[in-house]
Amino acid sequence: MKTTIAIRGMSCGHCVAAVAGALSGLPGVKNVQVSLERGEATFEEETPVSRESIRKAIAAAGYETD
Ligand SMILES: [Cu+2]
């Protein structure tokens, strides 16, 4: 299942890498793609991933999601 979430606060390639790394580190998250232009991250959930754990991982990296 593919999931797309909005990411706020990204301004450069470093931000993209930080968000991609934060999401990739979550159990069950695979094939993370982050778009700076769209302010979005898309990934597949191999197993269900809670919205709260996603939000926390993004926040820990210094960004925001809904
Ligand atoms: Cu940046």
N, CA, C, O and the ligand as a Tripos MOL2 file, in Angstrom:
@<TRIPOS>MOLECULE
protein
  265   263    67     0     0
PROTEIN
NO_CHARGES

@<TRIPOS>ATOM
      1 N           0.8490   -1.1960    0.0000 N.3       1 MET1
      2 CA          0.0000    0.0000    0.0000 C.3       1 MET1
      3 C           0.8810    1.2400    0.0000 C.2       1 MET1
      4 O           1.8070    1.3610    0.8010 O.2       1 MET1
      5 N           0.5780    2.1520   -0.9050 N.am      2 LYS2
      6 CA          1.3610    3.3850   -1.0180 C.3       2 LYS2
      7 C           0.7050    4.4970   -0.2260 C.2       2 LYS2
      8 O          -0.5110    4.6840   -0.2580 O.2       2 LYS2
      9 N           1.5510    5.2290    0.4860 N.am      3 THR3
     10 CA          1.0670    6.3190    1.3230 C.3       3 THR3
     11 C           1.8030    7.5950    0.9310 C.2       3 THR3
     12 O           3.0170    7.5790    0.7290 O.2       3 THR3
     13 N           1.0670    8.6990    0.8240 N.am      4 THR4
     14 CA          1.6980    9.9930    0.5730 C.3       4 THR4
     15 C           1.3150   10.9420    1.6990 C.2       4 THR4
     16 O           0.1450   11.0670    2.0590 O.2       4 THR4
     17 N           2.3280   11.6080    2.2490 N.am      5 ILE5
     18 CA          2.0660   12.5640    3.3260 C.3       5 ILE5
     19 C           2.7100   13.9050    2.9870 C.2       5 ILE5
     20 O           3.7110   13.9620    2.2730 O.2       5 ILE5
     21 N           2.1360   14.9580    3.4970 N.am      6 ALA6
     22 CA          2.7100   16.2990    3.3240 C.3       6 ALA6
     23 C           3.8220   16.4990    4.3450 C.2       6 ALA6
     24 O           3.7070   16.0860    5.4980 O.2       6 ALA6
     25 N           4.9010   17.1390    3.9010 N.am      7 ILE7
     26 CA          6.0100   17.4720    4.7980 C.3       7 ILE7
     27 C           6.2240   18.9770    4.7290 C.2       7 ILE7
     28 O           6.3770   19.5370    3.6430 O.2       7 ILE7
     29 N           6.2340   19.6270    5.8740 N.am      8 ARG8
     30 CA          6.4870   21.0680    5.9050 C.3       8 ARG8
     31 C           7.8790   21.3580    6.4550 C.2       8 ARG8
     32 O           8.3510   20.6810    7.3690 O.2       8 ARG8
     33 N           8.5220   22.3590    5.8950 N.am      9 GLY9
     34 CA          9.7970   22.8230    6.4340 C.3       9 GLY9
     35 C          11.0300   22.4450    5.6300 C.2       9 GLY9
     36 O          12.1450   22.8150    5.9990 O.2       9 GLY9
     37 N          10.8460   21.7050    4.5240 N.am     10 MET10
     38 CA         12.0040   21.3090    3.7100 C.3      10 MET10
     39 C          12.4030   22.4490    2.7760 C.2      10 MET10
     40 O          11.5570   23.0900    2.1520 O.2      10 MET10
     41 N          13.7440   22.6910    2.6950 N.am     11 SER11
     42 CA         14.1980   23.7710    1.8150 C.3      11 SER11
     43 C          15.3370   23.3820    0.8840 C.2      11 SER11
     44 O          15.6970   24.1610    0.0020 O.2      11 SER11
     45 N          15.9130   22.1970    1.0570 N.am     12 CYS12
     46 CA         17.0330   21.8170    0.2030 C.3      12 CYS12
     47 C          17.2250   20.3010    0.1960 C.2      12 CYS12
     48 O          16.4690   19.5620    0.8270 O.2      12 CYS12
     49 N          18.2350   19.8620   -0.5170 N.am     13 GLY13
     50 CA         18.4860   18.4370   -0.6390 C.3      13 GLY13
     51 C          18.8310   17.7730    0.6810 C.2      13 GLY13
     52 O          18.5560   16.5910    0.8890 O.2      13 GLY13
     53 N          19.4390   18.5490    1.5700 N.am     14 HIS14
     54 CA         19.7400   17.9870    2.8930 C.3      14 HIS14
     55 C          18.4610   17.6560    3.6360 C.2      14 HIS14
     56 O          18.3690   16.6220    4.2970 O.2      14 HIS14
     57 N          17.4910   18.5170    3.5310 N.am     15 CYS15
     58 CA         16.1920   18.2770    4.1740 C.3      15 CYS15
     59 C          15.5530   17.0120    3.6130 C.2      15 CYS15
     60 O          15.0230   16.1860    4.3560 O.2      15 CYS15
     61 N          15.6110   16.8730    2.2910 N.am     16 VAL16
     62 CA         15.0400   15.6970    1.6290 C.3      16 VAL16
     63 C          15.6920   14.4300    2.1810 C.2      16 VAL16
     64 O          15.0090   13.4570    2.4990 O.2      16 VAL16
     65 N          17.0230   14.4560    2.2900 N.am     17 ALA17
     66 CA         17.7460   13.2860    2.7830 C.3      17 ALA17
     67 C          17.3990   13.0050    4.2400 C.2      17 ALA17
     68 O          17.2760   11.8480    4.6420 O.2      17 ALA17
     69 N          17.2400   14.0660    5.0320 N.am     18 ALA18
     70 CA         16.9140   13.8870    6.4490 C.3      18 ALA18
     71 C          15.5310   13.2580    6.6170 C.2      18 ALA18
     72 O          15.3460   12.3540    7.4320 O.2      18 ALA18
     73 N          14.5660   13.7420    5.8420 N.am     19 VAL19
     74 CA         13.2070   13.1930    5.9170 C.3      19 VAL19
     75 C          13.1900   11.7450    5.4130 C.2      19 VAL19
     76 O          12.5560   10.8770    6.0120 O.2      19 VAL19
     77 N          13.8870   11.5010    4.3160 N.am     20 ALA20
     78 CA         13.9320   10.1410    3.7570 C.3      20 ALA20
     79 C          14.5650    9.1810    4.7580 C.2      20 ALA20
     80 O          14.0980    8.0540    4.9280 O.2      20 ALA20
     81 N          15.6310    9.6320    5.4200 N.am     21 GLY21
     82 CA         16.2920    8.7860    6.4000 C.3      21 GLY21
     83 C          15.4070    8.5080    7.6050 C.2      21 GLY21
     84 O          15.3750    7.3900    8.1190 O.2      21 GLY21
     85 N          14.6890    9.5340    8.0530 N.am     22 ALA22
     86 CA         13.8110    9.3700    9.2170 C.3      22 ALA22
     87 C          12.7040    8.3630    8.9220 C.2      22 ALA22
     88 O          12.3920    7.5080    9.7500 O.2      22 ALA22
     89 N          12.1150    8.4750    7.7360 N.am     23 LEU23
     90 CA         11.0280    7.5550    7.3750 C.3      23 LEU23
     91 C          11.5540    6.1490    7.1330 C.2      23 LEU23
     92 O          10.9310    5.1670    7.5390 O.2      23 LEU23
     93 N          12.7030    6.0530    6.4720 N.am     24 SER24
     94 CA         13.2660    4.7460    6.1510 C.3      24 SER24
     95 C          13.6240    3.9630    7.4110 C.2      24 SER24
     96 O          13.6650    2.7330    7.3940 O.2      24 SER24
     97 N          13.8850    4.6860    8.5060 N.am     25 GLY25
     98 CA         14.2470    4.0270    9.7520 C.3      25 GLY25
     99 C          13.0750    3.4100   10.4950 C.2      25 GLY25
    100 O          13.2710    2.6970   11.4800 O.2      25 GLY25
    101 N          11.8460    3.6790   10.0280 N.am     26 LEU26
    102 CA         10.6790    3.1320   10.7170 C.3      26 LEU26
    103 C          10.3970    1.7100   10.2510 C.2      26 LEU26
    104 O          10.3970    1.4410    9.0490 O.2      26 LEU26
    105 N          10.1550    0.7960   11.1880 N.am     27 PRO27
    106 CA          9.8300   -0.5720   10.8090 C.3      27 PRO27
    107 C           8.5750   -0.6060    9.9300 C.2      27 PRO27
    108 O           7.5610    0.0080   10.2610 O.2      27 PRO27
    109 N           8.6530   -1.3230    8.8200 N.am     28 GLY28
    110 CA          7.5040   -1.4700    7.9260 C.3      28 GLY28
    111 C           7.5000   -0.4980    6.7670 C.2      28 GLY28
    112 O           6.7420   -0.6780    5.8140 O.2      28 GLY28
    113 N           8.3420    0.5410    6.8290 N.am     29 VAL29
    114 CA          8.3780    1.5420    5.7650 C.3      29 VAL29
    115 C           9.4260    1.1700    4.7210 C.2      29 VAL29
    116 O          10.5830    0.9070    5.0480 O.2      29 VAL29
    117 N           8.9970    1.1520    3.4550 N.am     30 LYS30
    118 CA          9.8970    0.7880    2.3550 C.3      30 LYS30
    119 C           9.7650    1.7790    1.2040 C.2      30 LYS30
    120 O           8.7560    2.4710    1.0740 O.2      30 LYS30
    121 N          10.8020    1.8340    0.3740 N.am     31 ASN31
    122 CA         10.7560    2.6020   -0.8860 C.3      31 ASN31
    123 C          10.3110    4.0530   -0.6790 C.2      31 ASN31
    124 O           9.3520    4.5180   -1.2950 O.2      31 ASN31
    125 N          11.0160    4.7410    0.1870 N.am     32 VAL32
    126 CA         10.6770    6.1300    0.4920 C.3      32 VAL32
    127 C          11.1340    7.0450   -0.6440 C.2      32 VAL32
    128 O          12.2750    6.9620   -1.1000 O.2      32 VAL32
    129 N          10.2450    7.9040   -1.0880 N.am     33 GLN33
    130 CA         10.6050    8.9360   -2.0620 C.3      33 GLN33
    131 C          10.1140   10.2690   -1.5190 C.2      33 GLN33
    132 O           8.9580   10.4030   -1.1200 O.2      33 GLN33
    133 N          11.0070   11.2540   -1.5100 N.am     34 VAL34
    134 CA         10.6540   12.5650   -0.9720 C.3      34 VAL34
    135 C          10.7830   13.5970   -2.0780 C.2      34 VAL34
    136 O          11.8050   13.6560   -2.7620 O.2      34 VAL34
    137 N           9.7370   14.4190   -2.2570 N.am     35 SER35
    138 CA          9.7580   15.4820   -3.2580 C.3      35 SER35
    139 C           9.8420   16.8380   -2.5790 C.2      35 SER35
    140 O           8.9300   17.2480   -1.8600 O.2      35 SER35
    141 N          10.9460   17.5240   -2.8180 N.am     36 LEU36
    142 CA         11.1060   18.8800   -2.2860 C.3      36 LEU36
    143 C          10.0970   19.8230   -2.9420 C.2      36 LEU36
    144 O           9.4890   20.6570   -2.2710 O.2      36 LEU36
    145 N           9.9250   19.6820   -4.2710 N.am     37 GLU37
    146 CA          9.0340   20.5590   -5.0260 C.3      37 GLU37
    147 C           7.5940   20.4710   -4.5190 C.2      37 GLU37
    148 O           6.9190   21.4880   -4.3580 O.2      37 GLU37
    149 N           7.1310   19.2440   -4.2710 N.am     38 ARG38
    150 CA          5.7400   19.0650   -3.8530 C.3      38 ARG38
    151 C           5.5840   19.1080   -2.3420 C.2      38 ARG38
    152 O           4.4630   19.1980   -1.8400 O.2      38 ARG38
    153 N           6.6920   19.0440   -1.6060 N.am     39 GLY39
    154 CA          6.5970   19.0090   -0.1540 C.3      39 GLY39
    155 C           5.8870   17.7560    0.3180 C.2      39 GLY39
    156 O           5.0290   17.8050    1.1980 O.2      39 GLY39
    157 N           6.2550   16.6380   -0.2770 N.am     40 GLU40
    158 CA          5.5830   15.3820    0.0250 C.3      40 GLU40
    159 C           6.5820   14.2470    0.1880 C.2      40 GLU40
    160 O           7.6870   14.2860   -0.3530 O.2      40 GLU40
    161 N           6.1760   13.2500    0.9320 N.am     41 ALA41
    162 CA          6.9070   11.9870    1.0060 C.3      41 ALA41
    163 C           5.9430   10.8640    0.6440 C.2      41 ALA41
    164 O           4.8040   10.8280    1.1090 O.2      41 ALA41
    165 N           6.4230    9.9480   -0.1940 N.am     42 THR42
    166 CA          5.6350    8.7820   -0.5780 C.3      42 THR42
    167 C           6.4200    7.5410   -0.1850 C.2      42 THR42
    168 O           7.6340    7.4790   -0.3730 O.2      42 THR42
    169 N           5.7270    6.5630    0.3570 N.am     43 PHE43
    170 CA          6.4020    5.3270    0.7560 C.3      43 PHE43
    171 C           5.4070    4.1860    0.7490 C.2      43 PHE43
    172 O           4.1950    4.3910    0.6760 O.2      43 PHE43
    173 N           5.9440    2.9810    0.8250 N.am     44 GLU44
    174 CA          5.0980    1.7980    0.9140 C.3      44 GLU44
    175 C           5.1420    1.2730    2.3350 C.2      44 GLU44
    176 O           6.1740    1.3240    3.0040 O.2      44 GLU44
    177 N           4.0110    0.7720    2.7770 N.am     45 GLU45
    178 CA          3.9330    0.1630    4.1020 C.3      45 GLU45
    179 C           3.8930   -1.3460    3.9470 C.2      45 GLU45
    180 O           2.8920   -1.9260    3.5280 O.2      45 GLU45
    181 N           5.0080   -1.9600    4.2980 N.am     46 GLU46
    182 CA          5.1020   -3.4140    4.2220 C.3      46 GLU46
    183 C           4.2120   -4.0410    5.2960 C.2      46 GLU46
    184 O           3.5650   -5.0680    5.0930 O.2      46 GLU46
    185 N           4.2130   -3.3750    6.4370 N.am     47 THR47
    186 CA          3.2650   -3.6800    7.5080 C.3      47 THR47
    187 C           2.6820   -2.3360    7.9160 C.2      47 THR47
    188 O           3.3190   -1.3080    7.6840 O.2      47 THR47
    189 N           1.4850   -2.3040    8.5210 N.am     48 PRO48
    190 CA          0.8730   -1.0220    8.8790 C.3      48 PRO48
    191 C           1.7630   -0.2060    9.8180 C.2      48 PRO48
    192 O           2.3230   -0.7320   10.7800 O.2      48 PRO48
    193 N           1.8800    1.0780    9.5200 N.am     49 VAL49
    194 CA          2.6990    1.9780   10.3250 C.3      49 VAL49
    195 C           1.7750    3.0460   10.8990 C.2      49 VAL49
    196 O           0.9930    3.6520   10.1670 O.2      49 VAL49
    197 N           1.8640    3.2770   12.1950 N.am     50 SER50
    198 CA          0.9410    4.2320   12.8130 C.3      50 SER50
    199 C           1.2740    5.6560   12.3900 C.2      50 SER50
    200 O           2.4380    6.0150   12.2120 O.2      50 SER50
    201 N           0.2340    6.4510   12.2350 N.am     51 ARG51
    202 CA          0.4300    7.8720   11.8540 C.3      51 ARG51
    203 C           1.2420    8.5860   12.9240 C.2      51 ARG51
    204 O           2.0210    9.4910   12.6230 O.2      51 ARG51
    205 N           1.0600    8.1800   14.1590 N.am     52 GLU52
    206 CA          1.7660    8.8380   15.2580 C.3      52 GLU52
    207 C           3.2730    8.5740   15.1760 C.2      52 GLU52
    208 O           4.0730    9.4800   15.4110 O.2      52 GLU52
    209 N           3.6620    7.3460   14.8450 N.am     53 SER53
    210 CA          5.1020    7.0620   14.7610 C.3      53 SER53
    211 C           5.7100    7.8030   13.5760 C.2      53 SER53
    212 O           6.8650    8.2260   13.6350 O.2      53 SER53
    213 N           4.9470    7.9630   12.5060 N.am     54 ILE54
    214 CA          5.4260    8.7300   11.3540 C.3      54 ILE54
    215 C           5.5970   10.1960   11.7410 C.2      54 ILE54
    216 O           6.6110   10.8230   11.4320 O.2      54 ILE54
    217 N           4.5910   10.7240   12.4180 N.am     55 ARG55
    218 CA          4.6410   12.1320   12.8130 C.3      55 ARG55
    219 C           5.8340   12.3920   13.7440 C.2      55 ARG55
    220 O           6.5230   13.4040   13.6190 O.2      55 ARG55
    221 N           6.0600   11.4680   14.6690 N.am     56 LYS56
    222 CA          7.1660   11.6360   15.6110 C.3      56 LYS56
    223 C           8.5260   11.5630   14.9170 C.2      56 LYS56
    224 O           9.4350   12.3250   15.2460 O.2      56 LYS56
    225 N           8.6630   10.6550   13.9680 N.am     57 ALA57
    226 CA          9.9360   10.5140   13.2490 C.3      57 ALA57
    227 C          10.2340   11.7710   12.4370 C.2      57 ALA57
    228 O          11.3760   12.2280   12.3820 O.2      57 ALA57
    229 N           9.2010   12.3240   11.8090 N.am     58 ILE58
    230 CA          9.3650   13.5550   11.0290 C.3      58 ILE58
    231 C           9.7190   14.7160   11.9590 C.2      58 ILE58
    232 O          10.5900   15.5290   11.6500 O.2      58 ILE58
    233 N           9.0360   14.7810   13.0940 N.am     59 ALA59
    234 CA          9.2990   15.8590   14.0550 C.3      59 ALA59
    235 C          10.7200   15.7530   14.6240 C.2      59 ALA59
    236 O          11.3950   16.7650   14.8130 O.2      59 ALA59
    237 N          11.1650   14.5230   14.8930 N.am     60 ALA60
    238 CA         12.5060   14.3340   15.4510 C.3      60 ALA60
    239 C          13.5790   14.7920   14.4700 C.2      60 ALA60
    240 O          14.6620   15.2160   14.8750 O.2      60 ALA60
    241 N          13.2690   14.7050   13.1730 N.am     61 ALA61
    242 CA         14.2200   15.1460   12.1430 C.3      61 ALA61
    243 C          14.1600   16.6640   11.9620 C.2      61 ALA61
    244 O          15.0230   17.2450   11.3040 O.2      61 ALA61
    245 N          13.1430   17.3080   12.5450 N.am     62 GLY62
    246 CA         13.0430   18.7540   12.4870 C.3      62 GLY62
    247 C          12.0310   19.3010   11.4920 C.2      62 GLY62
    248 O          12.0990   20.4660   11.0990 O.2      62 GLY62
    249 N          11.0810   18.4410   11.0820 N.am     63 TYR63
    250 CA         10.0770   18.8500   10.0970 C.3      63 TYR63
    251 C           8.6880   18.5340   10.6370 C.2      63 TYR63
    252 O           8.5370   17.9760   11.7240 O.2      63 TYR63
    253 N           7.6730   18.9040    9.8510 N.am     64 GLU64
    254 CA          6.2970   18.6940   10.3150 C.3      64 GLU64
    255 C           5.4810   17.9920    9.2500 C.2      64 GLU64
    256 O           5.6730   18.1910    8.0510 O.2      64 GLU64
    257 N           4.5800   17.1760    9.7190 N.am     65 THR65
    258 CA          3.5910   16.5700    8.8330 C.3      65 THR65
    259 C           2.2420   16.6810    9.4970 C.2      65 THR65
    260 O           2.1580   17.0620   10.6650 O.2      65 THR65
    261 N           1.1790   16.3560    8.7760 N.am     66 ASP66
    262 CA         -0.1680   16.4890    9.3430 C.3      66 ASP66
    263 C          -0.4760   15.3430   10.3070 C.2      66 ASP66
    264 O          -1.5660   15.2930   10.8780 O.2      66 ASP66
    265 CU         17.6180   21.6400    3.7790 Cu       67 CU67
@<TRIPOS>BOND
     1     1     2 1
     2     2     3 1
     3     3     4 2
     4     3     5 am
     5     5     6 1
     6     6     7 1
     7     7     8 2
     8     7     9 am
     9     9    10 1
    10    10    11 1
    11    11    12 2
    12    11    13 am
    13    13    14 1
    14    14    15 1
    15    15    16 2
    16    15    17 am
    17    17    18 1
    18    18    19 1
    19    19    20 2
    20    19    21 am
    21    21    22 1
    22    22    23 1
    23    23    24 2
    24    23    25 am
    25    25    26 1
    26    26    27 1
    27    27    28 2
    28    27    29 am
    29    29    30 1
    30    30    31 1
    31    31    32 2
    32    31    33 am
    33    33    34 1
    34    34    35 1
    35    35    36 2
    36    35    37 am
    37    37    38 1
    38    38    39 1
    39    39    40 2
    40    39    41 am
    41    41    42 1
    42    42    43 1
    43    43    44 2
    44    43    45 am
    45    45    46 1
    46    46    47 1
    47    47    48 2
    48    47    49 am
    49    49    50 1
    50    50    51 1
    51    51    52 2
    52    51    53 am
    53    53    54 1
    54    54    55 1
    55    55    56 2
    56    55    57 am
    57    57    58 1
    58    58    59 1
    59    59    60 2
    60    59    61 am
    61    61    62 1
    62    62    63 1
    63    63    64 2
    64    63    65 am
    65    65    66 1
    66    66    67 1
    67    67    68 2
    68    67    69 am
    69    69    70 1
    70    70    71 1
    71    71    72 2
    72    71    73 am
    73    73    74 1
    74    74    75 1
    75    75    76 2
    76    75    77 am
    77    77    78 1
    78    78    79 1
    79    79    80 2
    80    79    81 am
    81    81    82 1
    82    82    83 1
    83    83    84 2
    84    83    85 am
    85    85    86 1
    86    86    87 1
    87    87    88 2
    88    87    89 am
    89    89    90 1
    90    90    91 1
    91    91    92 2
    92    91    93 am
    93    93    94 1
    94    94    95 1
    95    95    96 2
    96    95    97 am
    97    97    98 1
    98    98    99 1
    99    99   100 2
   100    99   101 am
   101   101   102 1
   102   102   103 1
   103   103   104 2
   104   103   105 am
   105   105   106 1
   106   106   107 1
   107   107   108 2
   108   107   109 am
   109   109   110 1
   110   110   111 1
   111   111   112 2
   112   111   113 am
   113   113   114 1
   114   114   115 1
   115   115   116 2
   116   115   117 am
   117   117   118 1
   118   118   119 1
   119   119   120 2
   120   119   121 am
   121   121   122 1
   122   122   123 1
   123   123   124 2
   124   123   125 am
   125   125   126 1
   126   126   127 1
   127   127   128 2
   128   127   129 am
   129   129   130 1
   130   130   131 1
   131   131   132 2
   132   131   133 am
   133   133   134 1
   134   134   135 1
   135   135   136 2
   136   135   137 am
   137   137   138 1
   138   138   139 1
   139   139   140 2
   140   139   141 am
   141   141   142 1
   142   142   143 1
   143   143   144 2
   144   143   145 am
   145   145   146 1
   146   146   147 1
   147   147   148 2
   148   147   149 am
   149   149   150 1
   150   150   151 1
   151   151   152 2
   152   151   153 am
   153   153   154 1
   154   154   155 1
   155   155   156 2
   156   155   157 am
   157   157   158 1
   158   158   159 1
   159   159   160 2
   160   159   161 am
   161   161   162 1
   162   162   163 1
   163   163   164 2
   164   163   165 am
   165   165   166 1
   166   166   167 1
   167   167   168 2
   168   167   169 am
   169   169   170 1
   170   170   171 1
   171   171   172 2
   172   171   173 am
   173   173   174 1
   174   174   175 1
   175   175   176 2
   176   175   177 am
   177   177   178 1
   178   178   179 1
   179   179   180 2
   180   179   181 am
   181   181   182 1
   182   182   183 1
   183   183   184 2
   184   183   185 am
   185   185   186 1
   186   186   187 1
   187   187   188 2
   188   187   189 am
   189   189   190 1
   190   190   191 1
   191   191   192 2
   192   191   193 am
   193   193   194 1
   194   194   195 1
   195   195   196 2
   196   195   197 am
   197   197   198 1
   198   198   199 1
   199   199   200 2
   200   199   201 am
   201   201   202 1
   202   202   203 1
   203   203   204 2
   204   203   205 am
   205   205   206 1
   206   206   207 1
   207   207   208 2
   208   207   209 am
   209   209   210 1
   210   210   211 1
   211   211   212 2
   212   211   213 am
   213   213   214 1
   214   214   215 1
   215   215   216 2
   216   215   217 am
   217   217   218 1
   218   218   219 1
   219   219   220 2
   220   219   221 am
   221   221   222 1
   222   222   223 1
   223   223   224 2
   224   223   225 am
   225   225   226 1
   226   226   227 1
   227   227   228 2
   228   227   229 am
   229   229   230 1
   230   230   231 1
   231   231   232 2
   232   231   233 am
   233   233   234 1
   234   234   235 1
   235   235   236 2
   236   235   237 am
   237   237   238 1
   238   238   239 1
   239   239   240 2
   240   239   241 am
   241   241   242 1
   242   242   243 1
   243   243   244 2
   244   243   245 am
   245   245   246 1
   246   246   247 1
   247   247   248 2
   248   247   249 am
   249   249   250 1
   250   250   251 1
   251   251   252 2
   252   251   253 am
   253   253   254 1
   254   254   255 1
   255   255   256 2
   256   255   257 am
   257   257   258 1
   258   258   259 1
   259   259   260 2
   260   259   261 am
   261   261   262 1
   262   262   263 1
   263   263   264 2
@<TRIPOS>SUBSTRUCTURE
     1 MET1         2 RESIDUE 1 A MET
     2 LYS2         6 RESIDUE 1 A LYS
     3 THR3        10 RESIDUE 1 A THR
     4 THR4        14 RESIDUE 1 A THR
     5 ILE5        18 RESIDUE 1 A ILE
     6 ALA6        22 RESIDUE 1 A ALA
     7 ILE7        26 RESIDUE 1 A ILE
     8 ARG8        30 RESIDUE 1 A ARG
     9 GLY9        34 RESIDUE 1 A GLY
    10 MET10       38 RESIDUE 1 A MET
    11 SER11       42 RESIDUE 1 A SER
    12 CYS12       46 RESIDUE 1 A CYS
    13 GLY13       50 RESIDUE 1 A GLY
    14 HIS14       54 RESIDUE 1 A HIS
    15 CYS15       58 RESIDUE 1 A CYS
    16 VAL16       62 RESIDUE 1 A VAL
    17 ALA17       66 RESIDUE 1 A ALA
    18 ALA18       70 RESIDUE 1 A ALA
    19 VAL19       74 RESIDUE 1 A VAL
    20 ALA20       78 RESIDUE 1 A ALA
    21 GLY21       82 RESIDUE 1 A GLY
    22 ALA22       86 RESIDUE 1 A ALA
    23 LEU23       90 RESIDUE 1 A LEU
    24 SER24       94 RESIDUE 1 A SER
    25 GLY25       98 RESIDUE 1 A GLY
    26 LEU26      102 RESIDUE 1 A LEU
    27 PRO27      106 RESIDUE 1 A PRO
    28 GLY28      110 RESIDUE 1 A GLY
    29 VAL29      114 RESIDUE 1 A VAL
    30 LYS30      118 RESIDUE 1 A LYS
    31 ASN31      122 RESIDUE 1 A ASN
    32 VAL32      126 RESIDUE 1 A VAL
    33 GLN33      130 RESIDUE 1 A GLN
    34 VAL34      134 RESIDUE 1 A VAL
    35 SER35      138 RESIDUE 1 A SER
    36 LEU36      142 RESIDUE 1 A LEU
    37 GLU37      146 RESIDUE 1 A GLU
    38 ARG38      150 RESIDUE 1 A ARG
    39 GLY39      154 RESIDUE 1 A GLY
    40 GLU40      158 RESIDUE 1 A GLU
    41 ALA41      162 RESIDUE 1 A ALA
    42 THR42      166 RESIDUE 1 A THR
    43 PHE43      170 RESIDUE 1 A PHE
    44 GLU44      174 RESIDUE 1 A GLU
    45 GLU45      178 RESIDUE 1 A GLU
    46 GLU46      182 RESIDUE 1 A GLU
    47 THR47      186 RESIDUE 1 A THR
    48 PRO48      190 RESIDUE 1 A PRO
    49 VAL49      194 RESIDUE 1 A VAL
    50 SER50      198 RESIDUE 1 A SER
    51 ARG51      202 RESIDUE 1 A ARG
    52 GLU52      206 RESIDUE 1 A GLU
    53 SER53      210 RESIDUE 1 A SER
    54 ILE54      214 RESIDUE 1 A ILE
    55 ARG55      218 RESIDUE 1 A ARG
    56 LYS56      222 RESIDUE 1 A LYS
    57 ALA57      226 RESIDUE 1 A ALA
    58 ILE58      230 RESIDUE 1 A ILE
    59 ALA59      234 RESIDUE 1 A ALA
    60 ALA60      238 RESIDUE 1 A ALA
    61 ALA61      242 RESIDUE 1 A ALA
    62 GLY62      246 RESIDUE 1 A GLY
    63 TYR63      250 RESIDUE 1 A TYR
    64 GLU64      254 RESIDUE 1 A GLU
    65 THR65      258 RESIDUE 1 A THR
    66 ASP66      262 RESIDUE 1 A ASP
    67 CU67       265 GROUP 0 **** ****
